Amino acid sequence: MPLLEPKPEALRPLTARAPSPDRVPGWKASGTPAELRAALTALLGPEKVLWKVSNLVRYASDASPYRFLPQVVLVPEDLDDVSAILSYAHGNGRGVVFRAAGTSLNGQAQGEDILVDVRRHWTGIEVLDDGARARVRPGTTVMRANAALARHGRILGPDPASAIACTIGGVVANNASGMTAGITRNSYRTVSSLTFVLPSGTVVDTGEADADEQLRHAEPSLCDELLAIKAEIEADGPLTARIRAKHEIKNTNGYRLDAFLDGSTPVEILRGLMVGSEGTFGFISEVVFDTLPLDRHVSSALLFFPSLTAAAAAVPRFNEAGAIAVELMDGNTLRASVRVEGVPSDWAALPQGTTALLVEFRAPDEGSLAACEQAAASVVADLDLVAPAVSVTNEFTRDAATVSGYWKARKAFVTAVGGSRPSGTTLITEDFAVPPSRLSEACEALLALQAVHGFDAAVAGHAAHGNLHFLLAFDAAKPADVDRYAAFMEEFCTLVVDRFDGSLKAEHGTGRNIAPFLEREWGTSATELMWRTKQAIDPDGVLAPRIVLDRDPAAHLRGLKTIPRVEPVADPCIECGFCEPTCPSEDLTTTPRQRIVLRREMMRQPGGSPVEAGLLDAYGYDAVETCAGDSTCKLACPVGIDTGAMMKDFRHHRHSPREERVAALTAQHFKVVEASARIAVGLADALTRRTGDRLLGAVTRLARKAVHPDLMPEWLPEIPGAADRVLPPTSRTGASAVYYPACVNRIFAGPRDEGALSLAESVVSLSARAARPVWIPEDVAGTCCATIWHSKGYDVANAVMANRIVEAAWGWTAGGSLPLVVDASSCTLGLAHEVVPYLTEENRALHEELTVVDSIVWAADELLPSLTVFRRTGSAVLHPTCSMEHLGDVAHLRTLAEACADEVVVPDDAGCCGFAGDRGMLHKELTDSATAKEAAEVNTRAYDAYLSANRMCEIGMDRATGHRYHSALIELERATRPAL
């Protein structure tokens, strides 16, 4: 056992708790049954079979109110693996559910037997025909696909609010649409072709010229039955008319029976049926979309009305004026959205009846947009708008930041309103559609029904399409609350179907919570045709059992998940999954959502249960140690949940008093530590130059085993030599700013490129060249931004250094009269924000007087306008750091790069490198996993310069790509140096 092995008990929940009714039973503590595990391991290999109870629990939840524990989780890499899984399931009577992003709101991504992760190895996009079409793999997020298409002036039709996280496979399988797609831009209308695997294992590519011939050869009975159903529908005039009428408004309840009307051959019929089939007909391995023009000229307004009725009445007029989106938010939604960063705080006091419409026009050019704005103005002139808060303008704007803020508030409906629900309650998200002409009436009826059943009323939606969303929060552990939900659903379905002839599901898919009500909307004849279609395609019922089709009238009440209270920072989480694509450990261990899901299961368990023991045993490495702590999850979360902060707190709890004392000593004597580290790096560099990296790597690996891998770094070949002991000479007299070289740049050298200055020399030279000289204090040695200790949860040491650096910075800057320029983005973030909670009251007052500026921002804003560029490189690829994302400095990095290079590229897959100070040396597998996609994209071509803004991130990217990254400031110095 390592000398300083943290004890799993340190993470055990201390809060008194009663066992939850939906807790994982103790007999499942060993995870996947041994026989099943052995068979699948033999079939696929051990690395593709996740069997521990912690694996099963983290996949048991999605964004829905349901929770089902799978028997096993499989991670296939290719179609051969998928076919093998389906063959095994057929032969052994098993059920299979495919899961990608897990952003499903109705339990479509959950299974009780074999759950198959089709996100991890299934990403990628190929742009075709200069963007007119795109071939996309199912694990690719909508946002990632659109980023690639944007370069060609194109975009996908579907635009769900969860585009940051939801994947193409789920979007097509649920026929998700979003704000602008309606019934003309959704997947059903924009999918050109599909490649999918049927339950039998037959692979169908609908884009192949002989696809029908191949299908007929492989599945003759299926072809015959599909054509027979088609003939039966077409022979029934009233049924045909009913099917057409049901899809004149948004509708994802049940299967797309209009596929039988729109398709003339079995393959064409299957292509239509697969859209919206929710994983019950096959696995979609590839989608070819017909894309749409990306109209870059945008004008938007957030218009406030005195009542919901008044707002709804205005919707048709904006539709007629050509608006691409008309989104509705009622008063409760607006008030709840103040939880979202950037939303005006005065919305919290909006009058009860206030309702807003977010109206947007898009056009290909300025002239067309001006015409749109003129049409919008004529509509607005006749409206009785209100301005119940100072921030309300009721004006159309082209300002991108303002428009982005409007959409951020709108897209956060589920998470913002859900995040403000009472602690411990389950959240259900419903959506439905009515004829747009009856929108106002439907809103009023819905709010009244919510009030009758004691649910807080909140409604939002795609008003242009008659599509409304609402939320219900209740305690699934209380039978009375479940009964209240059941009673509401009965009346709701009656209301939508009987009064409005609407769709019980407009865009979220049938899922588990509407499956029992399918026949109520569609009638017996159409519903039985859906069952018959399922039988034809999946006769053994292998795929997604009880999703879409379920004859149990109480199926929507089965598997409702409780939401136990957890740490306050994470308690508002509704498990939406928006955080997952940003997480460096997403493909290695766990994601922020899964870290919270696992914690909640611990809280469901009685203390000392075998399940709790299994979860704790895995949580240390899977959740705590492999969290980069970069808090990019906070940026992606609409309500700002910082799971990274929670993991740092857990690290703190795992420390022994002795470890805390040692850490505090390193902070108190950091001048010695810094000098020793620089000497050690220099000696290591000299040693490896003589003997290579193998010896030092072997020694540090042995030391890691003896001490602990989370405390002892491993030597990596990419680690640079030591920085110069003496910093460049500067003068305080006439200085425009105080320059603080971060300790990482005082310890580690930059790239050893011939003729290149060090980072410190570059900052000093650039500032002098621009007549904005900087001064480096003589006593910077021994100081630090405190991130070293903050990232590891050493609170005492963190407080020691945080207060020391603020006191020193206040003195250096003459009480804040000069800006403090910091040359590492993570240190800028630490000094500007992260030190604050650890400061004394007196030092918080000093900190408020400081102006902390990142060196990239200093150079872009203060230096570049006064510099002359003498030479440019051809191309540069950038790695924006996660700290820059937090600080909002990415645009400044690009500005500097564009001054130095003719072509500047930010990879679509750029993200946190996971190096996180020294975490990449503690767990190099984290950086390897975090950088894999970005590195693959970078290495598709050669660049003349590889630029970033943080030395440790540069080391991480060196390791990932095999190319030498360096600071954009070093490149700028070279470009603006009068003579080389």
N, C-alpha and C positions, 0 to 999 in steps of 0.2 A: 504493500500500500504506500502511495506517495506520502512524504513527510507532512505536507500541509493539505491533505485531502479534505475538502469541505464535506460536512455532514448533511445528507439529504434532509434530516430532521429540521435543519435551520429554515427550510422552506415550507414546513408543515403549517397549514393555517391554524392560527391561535384562537380565532373567533369561535365562540360556542355556536353549535349548529345542530339542527335536527336532520336526520337523513331524509333526502328528497324521495318522493314516490317514483321518480323516473331515473334514479341513480343506476349506474351500471352494477349489476348484481355481483357479489363476491366470486361466484363460480366462473366469471369471465375474466378474472384477474390475470390468468395465464395467457390471455389473448386468443389468437386463432387456434381452433382445435388442432391437435397434433396431426391427425390424419389428413385434414384439408391442407394444412401448411406443408406437409411433406409432399403431397401430390402436386401442388402448385409450384413448389420450389424445384421439383424434378422437371416440371414442364417449362418453366420460365427462367430459372436461376434465382439464387437467394436475394440478389440485389433488387429484384423486381417484385418481391413479396414483402409487404409490410404487415407484421403479425403481432407486435407488442400491443398491450392494452392501450398504451399512450398513443400509438398510431391509430388505433380504431376510434378512440375518443376524439382525436383532433379532426378526423374526417366525418364524425357523426353529425356535425352541425353545419348548416349553411345559413343563408340570410333569411330563411323562412322561420316560422314558429314551430317547426317540427324537428325532432331529433330521433334518428334511428341508428343503432350501433351496427356497423357491418361485421360480418364474420372475418373478412380479410380485405385488405386494400392491395390492389395490383397496379404496377406502374409500367405498362407496356411501352416499347420503344418503336414498334413498327406494325404494319398490317399483319405480318406473320404472327406476332404476339397476340394481336386482337383475335385473329382467326382461331388460334390455339385456345384462347380463353373461352370463346363461344363454343368451340367443339367440346371442351371439357364440361362446360355448363350443360350442354345438351345431353351428354352422356351420363351425367351424374345428377340430373334433375335440380340444377342450381339456378338461381336468379342472378341477373347481372344488371347493374346500373352504372352508366358512364357519368363521370363528373369532371368538369373542367374548372371554371373559376369559382363555382359554388356561390354565385350571386343570386341564385334562384330565390324567389320570394314565396314559393309554394311547395318546397320540398322535393323538387324534381331531381336534385343532385344527391339524394340520400337513398341508401339501400340497406336492406336487412341481411343480405347474403354477400355476394361478391361485388365490391365497389371498385371501379376502374378509373384511375387518374389519367385523364387524357389531355392534361395541360402541359405537364413538365417536358415531355419529349415531342410535343406536337405544335411547335410555334414556327412561324415563318410566313413571308408574303413574297409573291413574285408579281411584279407589275407588268401587265401585258398591254400591247397596242398603245404605248405611250400613255398609259393610265386609263384607257377606255374600259379595260377589264383588269381584274386582279384575281390571282389564284392565292387563296389564303388557307392556312392550316387551322384546325379547330381550336388550338390552344392560344392563338394570337388574340390579343385584346383589340377591341374596336379602335381605341386610341392609337395603338401601335400601327395598325393597318392604315388609318387615316394619315398618320405622320408620313408614311412612305408615299401615299397617293398625293399628298399636298404639294410635293415637288412637281407634280404633273398637272396641278390645278384641278384635281379630282377628289371625290369623297365617296364613301359608302352611303347608301340610302338609309339604312337603319341608324338611328342615333340615340340609343337609350341613355338615360341619365347616368347609368353605371358604366359608361364607355371607358373610364379609366381602368376598370377591373374586369368587366364582363368579356367573355371570349366569343369568337365567331361561332364556334360549335354550339354554344348555348343560345346565341342570338338567333341562329337559323332554326335550331331545334324547338325554340319557343316562339318563333316569328316575332321576336321583340321589335318594337318600332321606335318609340321615343317622341321627341318634341316635334319633329317636322315630317316624319315618315308617313303618317296617316295610313291610308290603304293603297297608296300609289307608289311609295318609295320603300316599302318594307321588304323583307327577305323574299316573300312569296313572289313579288313583282320584279325584284332585281337580281335574283339568282339566275345565272345563265346555265350553269351545270353543277352537278354534285358528283363526288365519288363517295360511296358508302359501302359498308359491309352489312349484309343482311344477317339475321339471326342464324341462318344455315351456314354462314361463312362465305357465301357468294359475294364477290366484289363487283360492284356496278359503277361504271363511269358513264354518266348520262351524256357526256360530251363526245363520246366515241361514235363514229358514224354507224358502226355495226352493233351498238349497244343492245338494241332490241333482239337482234339475232343471237347474241351471246346469252342474254337473259332467257330467251325461249329455250335455248339448249340446256341451260343450267337449272331453270325453274319453270318447267312447262305448266305445272298445275297452278302456280302463282299467276302466271300470265293469263291463263284461262279465267281464273276467278276475278282478277282485276277487270278484265273486259266484260265479264258477266255482270259485275256490280255496275259498271259504267252503263251498260245497256239497260239495266233495271232502273237506274236513276233517270236516264234520258227518256224512258217510256212513261215516267210518272210526271206529268206536267206540273201539278201542284207542288210536288217535292222539289222539282228543279227550280221552280219559281221561289220556293222557300229558301233553298240553299243560296241562290243569287241574292235574295233580299237580306239574308243574315250577314253577308259579306259586303253589303253596301256601307256598313259602319265597321269599325274595328272589332274583330272577334277572333279570339284564340281559344275559345272554349270547344274542346273536342277536336276531331281531325278535320282537315280541309277537304270536305266532300266535294267542293268545287274543283278539286284536282281531277275528278272523274269527268267533269264537264270541260275543263280546259285542256286536258291531255287526250291525245288521240291514240297513243300506243301505251303498252305497259310501262315502258321506261319513262315516258313523259308523265304518266299518272304517278309513278313512284317519286319522280322528282318533286312534284307538287305535294304529295303526301308526306314526304320527309320533312318538309318545312312545317314546323309547328307540331311535330310528332313527339317531342319531349323525350327522345331516347327510347321510345317503345317500338320502333320499327327497324332500327339499325344504328350503326356507328358512322357518323359523318366524318370522313378523314380528310376531305378537301372540298373547298367551295370556290367556284369561279363566279364572281359578281360582275354584272354590268354596273359600272360606276356612274356617278353623276357629276356635273360641273360644280366646282368649288367657287361659288360666287363670293369673292373676297370683299366686296363693298357692302358694308353692313350699317344699318341704322336701327336703333332699338329705343324703346321707351318703357318705363314702368309707370303705368297709369293707375291712379288710385280713385276708387269709387266709394260712395257712401254705403253701398249695400251689395250683397252678392247678386241680387236680382238685377241691379243696374249694370253691374259688370257683365253678367251673362248676356244681357240684351245688346251689348255693344259688340259681342264676338262676331256675329254674322257680317257686320259692316266692315270689320277689318279683314275678314275672309274675302269679301267682295273687292276690297282695295288691293288684294294681292299679297297680304302678309304670309310669310312662310311659317310663322309660329305665332300662336296666341295662347299664352299660358296663364292659367288662373291660380291665384293663391288667396285663400280666405284669411280673415283676421287672425285666427289662432295660428295658422301657418306662418304668417308674417311675424307675429310676436315671437314664436318659437325660434325663428331663423336668426334672431340676434345672437344665438349661441355660435353662429358661424363667423369666423374672423372676416372682417371687412364689411359686414352688414351693419348699417347705421344703428346705433344703440337706441335712438329715439323711436324706433319701431316698437319697442317693448311697451310703449304707452299708447299705441294706436287704439282708437275706439273699437268697441266690440264688433260692429257690423262692417268695418272697413274691409274692402276686397281690392286686390290689385290684378291687373292684366299686364303681363310681359309680352309686348308686341314687337316682332322683329321683321324687317324687310331685308332681303339680300338681292344683290344685282351684280351683273358682270362688269359694269363700268359706272363712272360717275354720273353720266347723263341719265342712265336708267334708274340709279338710286335717287337722284333728285326728283324724278317723276314719281317714284314710290313715296318719297317724303311729302310731296305735294298732295298726293291722294290721301295719305295718312292725316295730314293737317286738316283737310276738309272734313274728315270723320271726327277728329278731336274737337273741332270748332263747335260741333253740335252736341257734345257730351257735357254732362254736369259732373265734372271732376272735382275732387276735394284734395286739400293739402293739409292733412292732419298732423304732420310733423315737419320740422324745419328742413330735414333732408329731402323731402319730397319735392320734385321739380315738375313732374308731369310733362316732360319735354323729350323729344327724340334726340338721340345723340349718336355720333359716330366714334366717340372716344372709346378705344378698345378696352381700356382698364375699367371704365364705368360699365360697359356692356358685359364684360367678364364678371363683374361683381353682381349684376342682376342675375345672370345665369347661375352663379355659384349659390345664390340664395334659393333659386328655384330648384336646382338639382339636389339641394340638401333637404328636400321635403321629408323624405323618409327618415334620414339620419338625424336631422335637427329636431323634428317633432318627436321622433322615437327616442332620441337621446334625452329629451326632457320628460319622458314618461316616469311614473313613480318607480323607485328602485325596487327590483325584485319582480317586475311584471314582464310578461311575454308580449311581444309586439307582433300583430298580424297586419299585413299590408294587403289591401284589396284594391282591385281596379275593375271598372266596368265601363260600358259605353251605352249611350242613348243617342237617338237622332239629334244632331247638333241643335235643331230648332227647339228641342225640349230641354236644353241644358239647364236653364234657370229653374225650371220646375223640378228637375231631378236633384239639383243641389239642395233646394229647400226640403224636399222629401227625405233626402239622405240625412241632413242635419237633424231633422225632427226625429227620425228613427234612432239615430245615435243617442239623442237626448232621452228618449223613452226608455232605452235600455241602460242608461247610466254610463255611457261612454263619452269621453271628451270629444267634442265635435271639431274636426279639422278636415278640410278638403282642399285639394289642389288637382291640377291635371291639365291635359292637352285640350283646352277648351275649343280650339278650332275644329277638333274631331269628335267632340262630344264625349271625350274620354276623361273620367274622373278617378282620382285616387283618394283613399282615406285609410286611416289607421285605427286599430283597436288595441288597447292595452288592458291586460287582465292577468291575474295570478293563476297560472295553470296548475298550481299545487292545491288550489281551493275548488272543490267540486261545485260550489255555488257560482263561482266566477265562470267556470267552464259551461255550466248550464245557461248562464246569462249570454255567453257568446253563442251557444247553440241556438237559443231562442232568437237572437238577433239575426243569425244567418238564415233561418227559416223565413223570417219576415222580409229580409233584404232580397232574397232570391225571388220571393213572390212579388215584391215591389218592382224589381227590374224587369222580370219576365212578363207579368200580367199587366202592369200599368204602362210600361214604356216599350215593351217588346224589344228590350235591349240585349246586350251581351254581358253575361256574368263574368267573363274575362275578356278584356280588350287587348292586352299585350303581354301579360305576365304568364300566360300559359295556364292550362287547366290545373295541373298539379294535383296535390292531395286535398286541398280544401274546397275545391269546386267539383271534383269528380263525382261526389254523390248527387249533385244537382244537375248533372249533364242532361239527363232525360227531361228534366223540368223545362229546360230551355229549348231543346231540340225536338222533343216529342219521341214517341216510341219508334216510329219507322226509321228516322234518321239515326237515332242512337243505336238501333240494332244493326244498321249498316256499318257503323263504326266498329262494333264488336266483330262483325263478320270480316271487316278489313284487317283487324288485328289478328284474327284467327288465320287468315290467308297468309299474312306475312310472317307471323310468329306463332305457329300452331302449338308449340309447347309452352308458350308464355314465359320464355326465358328473360326477355328484356323488360326492365322497369315495371315489375309487377305492381299493381294497385296505383299506378300513376296514369292519369287521364281516365282510365276505365276502372270503376270499382262499384260493385252492386251493394256494398255495405252502406246503408243510409247514414251511418254514424262514422264513416271513415275519416271525415275531417276532424274528428275529436280524438283520434288515435295518434299517439306519439307526440302530443303537444309538450314542448319543453319548458321546464321551469328555468328561471333565471336567478340563481342564488346571488346574493350580494358578494362582491369581491372588493379588492382595493379600490378606494375612491377614484383614482385616476382612470381606472378601466371600467368602473361600474356602469357608465352610460352606454357602453358598447352594445350595439344591436347585431353584431356579427355579420355586417354587410359585406365584408371582404374587400372594401376599397383600398385598404392598406397593403394588401398582399403583393401586388406587382412591384411595389417600391422596395420591398424588404430584401436585403442582401442575402438572408438565409432561406429565402423562399424555396429554393431547390435543394437545400442541404438538410435542414432539420425542420424548423417550424416557422410560421408566420406570426405577425402580431395577433391576428384573430385567433389563431390556434393556441397561442400562449394564453390568451384570455379564456378560451374554451376549456383548455386543460385545467386552468385554475378554478373555473366554475364547477367542473366535475369533482375536484377535490372538495369543494364546499358542499357538494351533494352527498358526499360519503360520510358515514360515521367515522369518528376519529379512530385511527388504527386499523382500518379495514384493509384487506389485501389489495383492493383496487387502488386505494390511496397510496399504499406503499409502492406499487408498481409505477404510478404516475410520478411520485416523488423521485424514484430512482432514475427515471429518464429526464425529468425536468431540468436538472442541473446543467447537463450538457445541451440537450435539445432546445431549451428555452433561454436559460440564463447565460451560459458561456458563449453560445454562438449567436447571440444578439450583438450586432455591431454597435448598438447604442447610438446610432446616428439620428434617430428620431424622424426619419423621413416618413414614417407611418403617421406622425402627427400632421405632416403637410397634406397627406392624402386623405386623412380622416376628416369628414365634414364638420365634426364637432371637436376636432383637435385632441383626440386621445393619444397620449404619448406613452406607448407601450415600452419604448426604450427607457424612459425614466423609471418605469416600474421594474424593469430588469436590473437597472443600476441599483435600485433600492434593495432588490433581492440579493445582489452581490454584497451589498453592505451587511445584510443580515447573515450571510454565510461567513463573514470574517470573524476570526477569533479576536479577543481583546489584544492578544499579542500582535497579530497582524496589523491591527489598527494603530498600535503604538509604533511599530516599525515604520508604517507608512507615514505617520506624523513626523517621525524623526527624519525621514527623507525630505519631507517638505521643509522642516526647520533648517536642515543643513543642505539645501539643494545646491548651493554653490559648489560644495565638495562633490555632490552626486553628479552634477553637470560636467565638471572637469574630469571626473573619473570615467564617466560615460564616453566623453570625447577621446580620452586616452585609450579606453578599451576598444572603441571602434577603430581607432588608428592602428592599434596592435593587431586587431583581427584582420584589417585590410592588408597589413604587411604580411601576416601569416598566410592568408589565402593567396596572395600574389606568389608566394614561394611554393606552397603545398597544394593549392587548390582549395575548394570549398568542402570537400568530403570530410576531412578531419574535424574541422570546426563544427560542421553539421552533425557529425556523429557524437561529438562531445556534448553539444547542447541538447540533443535528443535524449541522451542518457540522463542529463541533469533534469530534463522535464519529467522523466519517469520517477526520478528520486524525489523531486519537490512536488510539482503539480503542473500539468499542461496549461492551466489558466494563469499561472504566475511566472513561469520560466519561459522566455522567448526562445524560438528556434532560429538558428542562423540561416539566412537565405542568401543565395548568391547575388541577389539584386541589391543587397544592402550596400550603400556607398561608403567611402572612406570618411575620415574625420574632417570636419570643417576647420578653417583657420582659427587659431586660438585668439588672434587679435582681429577685431572688427575694423572696418575702414575708418579713418580719421574724419571727424566732423566738428563743426563749431556750433555752439549754442547761439552765438551772436548772429542775428539776422535770420535765424531758422524760421521757416514757415510752418514746420510741423516737427513733432518728436517722432522719431522712427524707432519702433520696438522690434528688433529681430527676434522672432520666436525661438524658444530654446531648441526646437527640433532643427532649426537652421543654424544654430550655434554649435550643434553637436555633429550633424551629418553634413557632408559636403554636397554640393550640387553636381551635375554631370561634368565630367572631365573633358569637355569638348575644347578643342584647340581654339584659343582666342576668346573664349567665352569668359565673362566675369562671373564671380559668385553672385548669388542673389542679393546679398547685402551690398556688394559693390555696385550692382546694377541699379538698385533703388537709390543709392546715394548719387550715382552718376546721372541717372535720369532726372532726378529732382534738381540737381545743380544745373543741368543742361537746359531745363525749363525755367530757370530762375526762381525755383521754389525749393531752396535748399532745406535739408532735414538735419536733425541733430540726434545722434545716438548717445544716450546717457552712459557715463562711464561705469555705472553700477548696475547694468542690466543683468550681469551674471548672477545666478542664484535666484532669479525671479522666473515666473512661469504663469501662464494663463489659468493654471489649476486643472486643466482638462485631464491631465495624466491621472489625477486622483479622482476627479469627478466621474470619469468613464468607468472606473473600477469600483465605485461606491465607497471610497475611503472618505467618509464625511469629515472627520477631524482634520486630516491632512488637507482636504479640499478647502476647509474654512481657513486654515493657517495661510495657505498660499493665496487664496482669493483676497483676503484682507491685506496681505503684504503687497500684492501687485497693485491693488487699487490705491493704497496709500502712496506707493512709489509713483504710480502714474499721475496722481494728483499733484505731487511735487514736481515731477518732470515737466508737466504741461503748464506749470504756474497756475494751478487752480483751475485747469480746464481752458485756459485762454488759447492754447494751441491744440490742434487735433493730434491724436495718438494714432500713428500709422502702423499697422501690424501686417507682417508679411506671410502669414499662413492663415487661410480662411477659417480653419477650425479654431485657431487661437483668437481670431477676430470675434467669432461667435461666442467663444468662452468669455472673453473680456467684456463684450458688449451686453451679454444676456445671462450666461449660465452661472457666473459668479454671484449674481445678485442675491439669491436666496441664502447664501452662506455668509453674507456681510453683516457686520455689526450695524446698529442703527446709525452710528456716526459715519461709518464708511459708505453706507447706502447714500447718504446725503452727498458725500464726496463723489461717488460714482455718477450721480445725476448730473454733475457738472462736467463730466468727461465727454468728449466727442471721440468715439473709437471708429476709425476708418480702415477698411481693408486696403491693402496696398494696390490691389487691382482697381478699386474704385478711385483711389487717390491718383493713380496714373491715368485712368480714363477721363476723369473729370478735371483734374488740376494740371496734369503735365502734358497730355497728348495735344491739346490745342496750341501749345507753345513749342512743340517739337517738329522737326523736319525729318521726314523719312527719306533716307538716302538709298536704301536697298530693300527689296522685298523678296520673300521666298515664294515659291510657286503655290504650295498647298499646305494647309495646317489642319490637323484634326484636334478637337478639344475634348478634354475630360472635365466637365463642370463638377465640382465637388458637392457633396450633400450639404456642407456648411454654406456654400454659396447659394444653394437653393433656399436654405433658411433665411439667409441675409438678403435675398433678392438681387444678387450680384452677377448672375449669369450673363446678362446683357452686357455688362462691363467687360467681362472676359472676352466676349465676342468682339466688342469694339476694339480692344487692343489687338486681337488676332487679325482683324480685318485691316488694321493699319500696317501689319507686318506681312500679310500673305495675300496673294491674288484670289485664292479660293479657301474658304473656311467651312469646315464640316463639323457639326455636332452629331454624333451617331444617334440614330433613332433609339437604340437600345442603351444609351448612356444612363448610368445610374450609380448608386453608391458602390464604391469598389470594395467595401467591407474591410479595408485595411485598418481603419478606425484607430489611428495612432499606432499602437503596437499590437492590436488584436490580430492583424494579419501575420504577425510573427508568433503569436500564441496559438492561433488556429488558422494556419495557412489555407486549410480546406475551405474556410469561409470566403476568403478573397478569391480563391480559384473558382468557386461556385458563383459568387456575386458578379464576377467580371466575364464569365464565359460568353454570354451573348454579345456584350459590347466588344470584347476582344475579337470574336469571330467576325463581327461587322467591320471593325477597324482593319483587320487583316485581309479583307477582300481586295485591297489595293494598297499602293504605297503612298506615303505622304512625305513632304519635305520637312515638316516640323510636327512634333507631338507635344501639345501644350496643356498645362493645367495650372493650379494655383496653390498646391499644398505638397510639401516634399514627401510625406508618407503616402499620399495618394499616388504621387508620381512613381514611387517605388512599387506600389501595388500594380499600377498599369504597366510598368516595365516588366514585371513578372508575368502579367497576363498576356501581353502582346509580343514580347520580345523586342520592343522598340524603346528607345530612351526618351522618356517624357521629361520636360523641364518647365520651369515657370515662364509664363507669357511675358513677365517683366524682363527676363534674360533675353528673350527673343526681341522685345521692344528695344532694349538697350543696343543690341547688335544692329537693328534696323535703323536706328537714329544716330549711331556713332558717326561723326563726320568722316573719320578715316579708319580703315582697318589695318 
